Amino acid sequence: MDQTLQFVIPALMGVEATVAYELKKLGLGDVRAENGRVLCRGGLADIPRINLNLRCGARVLLCLGSFPARSFEELFQGVAGIPWEDYIPREGRFPVKGYSINSQLHSVPACQSIVKKALCKRLGQAYGLETLPETGTLYQVQFSILKDQAALMLDTSGDSLYKRGYRAQNMGAPLRETLAAALVSLSRYKGRDPFCDPFCGSGTILIEAALIAKNRAPGLNRSFAAQRWRWLPSKLWMDAANEAQEAEFHGEYDIWGGDIDPAAVALSRHNAELAGVGDTVRFEVADAARFHREEPRGRVVTNPPYGERLLEKREAEELYRAFGRAASKLPKGWEVDVLSSHTEFERSFGRPAGKKRKLYNGMIKCDLFMYL
């Protein structure tokens, strides 16, 4: 098996550059950020390393082949030309999913069917079977067809990387862990200054901040699909976990979260304990309208509630006004970053942001309003 591998890391729109920076820090080569994904190259050992350490990417896809696919015949022959038997064993399950954008082959179900048929033909010939059992380990096949160029991939992650294993419940609209980590990264927080979230909800932003401050790999408490693949030595997973644990920091951090809802505070504490940072983050029942800190510098990163109906929007605007007045009294060395989908946020908050970043919380278009 070729030891130089091509990886594709899907990413939320707006955080591709953050994911690319993470991959470069991990030592991956040929890192290239594109719309909605980041490409890079590495070796077998990087499959566990990326899965364990990546904070902001959605999953780790191993690209096995890329070729022009302007017709179903080209797609079939391209898929059949990949040595799938090197990766998928005789009993392996290999469901297929994917997407097509700006391509002549625009019907995803039809492409899905062609890819599956080509896979069955190749593996059937390799194993001397007319019908493959598909009773064993999962090897999720993904395809993308972008501008008539097909790429065939195996999903090494299984569950998306935002599923860290520490959050069973949400308070209101969930903020994915990968986006929360991106917000912390964009604030340039490194663990030195105070870090606060006055609308902590289920504590996701603060937990991700604590993991970043401690340099703790976010994937240490979960499993991945590729851990069950026989061609990927289990020793590589143990080596990657040991490397991650040895890189952790052990220090004192000022990370604080508040919420006006006692149930949210209790849930945040529970989630922080599950994430192993219960001793690192302080949670309190507190009103964001009265938020204040005396330290000369620090960071606030928060995702306050936003209303979908008219009455809720008015309530949200009043909340933004009250928080804006509190934030304006912070010492000049503080940075306040607020993620909101509300189109009138700046007017309600009381002043325009120094900088804005367009991001997506799931399918919801948001802005990160950055006040320096």
N, C-alpha and C positions, 0 to 999 in steps of 0.2 A: 504494500500500500504506500502511495506517495506520501512522504512525510511533510511536504509543503502543501498546506491545505488553505482553501479559500473559505472565509466565513462571511456571512451576511447577518447583520444585526438590525432588525427592524426597530424603529424608534418613533416616539411621538413627534409630531410636527413641531418644530421649534427647538428641540433639544438634541438634534443630530450632532451639532458641534461639541456639545457637552459629552456625548457618548464617544465621539472620536477622540477627545482629550483623554478620557478614561482608558481607552484601548492603547493609546500611545504610552500612557503611564505604565501599563501592564507589559509593555515591550513588544506589542504586535507590530508587524511590518505592513507597509503599503496601505496605510489607513486613509480611506477616502469617504467623506460625508456626502450623501446624496439626499434628495427629498424623501423623507420617511425611512431612511435606512443608512447604515454605515458598512462599508466593505473593508476587510483587512485580511492579512495572511498570517499563518502561524503553523505550529506543529500539533501532533496528537496531544501533547501535554497541555496545550492551550485550551482544549475543549473543557476540561474541568476548571482551569484557571479563570477563564472568562465567565463561565456560569457561576462560579462561587463569588467572584469579586465585582462583577458589573452592577452598578447601582441604577443607571438610568436607561439601559437598553431593555427591549421587550423580551427577546429570546435570542438564542444562539443557533443559527442555521448553518449547516455544513453544506457548501455548494459542491456538487459532484459533477456538474457539467453545464455548459452554456453553448447555445447554438442558434442560428436563425430558424424561425418557425413561422413561415408565411402561409403554410398549408397544413392540413391534418397529416398528410404523408410525411412532411418534414418533421413535424412534431413527433410522430410515431417512431420514425427512424432515428431521430436524435435521442429519444428516451431509450430505445432498444440498444443503442450503441454504448450506453454507460454500463460498466461492470458492476451491476447491482449485487451480484452474488458475493462480491468482496465485502459487502456491508450488511445485507439482509440474509439471515440463515434460512434453511429449508422451511422451518415452522413459523418464521417471523410474520407478524401482522403488518401490513403496509397500506393503510388508508391513504387517500390522496385528497389534498385540497390546494387551492391556489387562487390566483387572480390574473386578469388580463387588462392592460391599459394601453390605449392608443395603438391597437394591433388589429391585423386582419382577422385573426382568430379571437373574436370577441365573446363567444359563448363559453362561459366558464364551465357549465355542466358538460358540454361536448368535449372541451379540452381535458377535463377531469377523466372522462371515460376513455379517451385516447391514451392518456398517460397510464392509466390503470391497465389497459390492454397490452401496451408495450412492455410494462413491468412484468406482467404475468407471462408474456411470451419469453422474455429474456430469462427470468428465474425458472420457468418451467423447463426450458431447454437445459439450463445449468444443472438442475436437480433431477432431470429425467422424469418429470411429472406432468400430466395433463391438467390436473387440478391441484393447486397449492393449498395446504391445510389452513394456513393463517391462524394458528392456535397458540402461538408463542408470544415472545416479547414484542412490544410495539416499536415500530420504526415509521414514524409519521413522515410521509413524503409531502413536500410542498413544491409547487411550481409558481413561477412568475413569468408572465409574457409582457414585456415592456417594449413598445415600438418594434414589434416583430422579432424580438430577441428573447428566447426562452432560457430560463435557468431552473435546474432541478436540484432540490435540496432535501436534506434530512434534518428534522428538528431535534437537536440534542437536549433541549431544555425540558420538554414535556409541558407542565404548567408554566404559564408566563412568569417571567422573572419578578414581576411585581408581587407575586404571591410568596412573601418571605416566610410565612408561617406564624406570624405573631398577631394577626388581626382576624378574628372570627366575625366581628360585628362592626358596623359603621354607625356614626351619628349623622343622620341626614345624607346629603349627597357625598359619596365616597371620593376621596382624593387618592389616586393610585400611588403606591409607594415609590414607583419609579419617577413619577412627576414630582412628588414631595422631595425626593433626593435631588432632582434637577434644580428645584427652587433653592435648596440649601447650597448647592454647588454654585449657582448663578450669583448668590449673595457673597461668594468668596469666603465663607465661614470655614475656619480651620481649627476651631476649638479654643482659641485664645481669649476672645471677647465674650461678654454675656450674649446669650441667644434666647429670644423670647417669641412665643406665639400666644397672643391674648384671646384668640378664638380657636382653642386647641382641638375641639371636637373629639375625635378618637385618638389624638396624639400622634398622628402619622408624621407630620413635619418634624416634630421634636424628636421622635424616635430615630428618624433618618439622620437628623443633625447629630444625635448622640453616637450613632454608628460611624458617621464621618469623623467626629472628634476623636473617637477611640480607634479609628482606622480598622474597624471590624468588618470583615467580609459579610455582606448581607445574605449570602446563600448558605451559610454554615448550618442553619437549622432546618434545611429542607433537602429533598432528594431530586434527582434529575433523570430524565428518560435514558440518557446515554450511560448512566451507571450500570444498566442492565445489559449493555451491548457487549457481547463476548470478545469482539475484536479490539475493544478499548480496555487496556489493562487496569484492574482495580487499583493497582499501586499508584497510578497517576492521580487518582482521586485523593488518595491518602497523602501523597506528596503535596498536592495543591492545598489541601486543608491544613497541613502542618506549616506550609509556607505562609498561608494567610494568618494563622494564629500567632506565628512568630513575629509578624509585622504589626501586631496590635500595639497601641499606646496605652499607658496606664497613668492617668493623671486626674486632676480635679477640674471639673467643668461647671460653668454656671449656665445651665439650660433650664428655662422656666416656661411653664404653660399654664394658662388660665382659661376658664370658661364659666359662664354664668350658670350653666346647668350642672348640678352636682352629679347627675348620672353620667355625663360626658367625662367629668374629671375622674370618676371611679373607673370608667372603661379605659381611659387613657393610662391610668396607673396599672391596670391589669395587662394591657397590651405591652407597656414598657417592661413589665416583669417577664412576659413571654419572650420578648426580644432580648432579654439579658441586660437591659440598661435601666432597670428600676432604681438602681442606686445612683444613677447619673442625671436623671431628669426630675425636677420638682414640679408638682401639679397642685394648683389651688383653685377653689371656687372664687372667681373674681370677675368684676365687671370691666369690660374693655374700655368703657367710657371713662374709667378712673385709672387707666394704666399709666404708670409713671416709674421711671428709673433714675437714679442719681448718678450712676457711673458715667464717666466722660465719653465713653464710646461703647457701641454694641450693635446688635442686629435684631430687627424684628422681621420675621417672615411669617406670613399668615394668609389664610384663605377664608375670609369671613362669609357668613351666609349671604346668599343673593336670592331675591324673590322672582318667582316665575309668573305669578298673578299680580294684578295691579296693586292690590292692597299690600301684598308681601313686598313689592318693589318699593312702596312708600316707606314701609318699616325698615327695609334694608338701607334706603337712603338716609333715614334718620340715624341709623346705626353707624353708617359711614361718617356722618357729620360729627357725631359724638366722639368717635374714635379719632377722627382727623384733628379735633380740638385737643385731645389728649396727646396725640403724637407730636403736635406742633410745640409742645412744652418740653420735649425730650432735649437733652444736651446736644450740641451741634455735631458731635462725633458719632451720632447714631444714624444707621441706615434703616429705612422702613420699606419693605417690599410686600406688596399686596396683590394677590391673584384674584381677579374678579372678571365676571362676564358682563357686568353691568355697564351699559354704554355711557351712563352719566356718572361714573364713579368719581372722576377727578373733580367735577363740579360739586358733588356731594361732600367729598373729602375736604374740599376747601382750597386746593391748590393743584396746579398741573404737576405731573410727575417729571422728574429730571430725565428719566429714560423709560422706554416701554419695550416689552418683548411680547410678541404674539405667540401664544401657546394653546394647546388643546388639552382640556381635561376630558378624556374620552372623546365624545363627539361634540362637546361644548367648546366653542371658540372663546378664548379668554385673552386678557392682557395681564402681564405682570408689570404693575406700576411700581417703579423704583424711585424712592425719595432718598437723596443723599444728604 
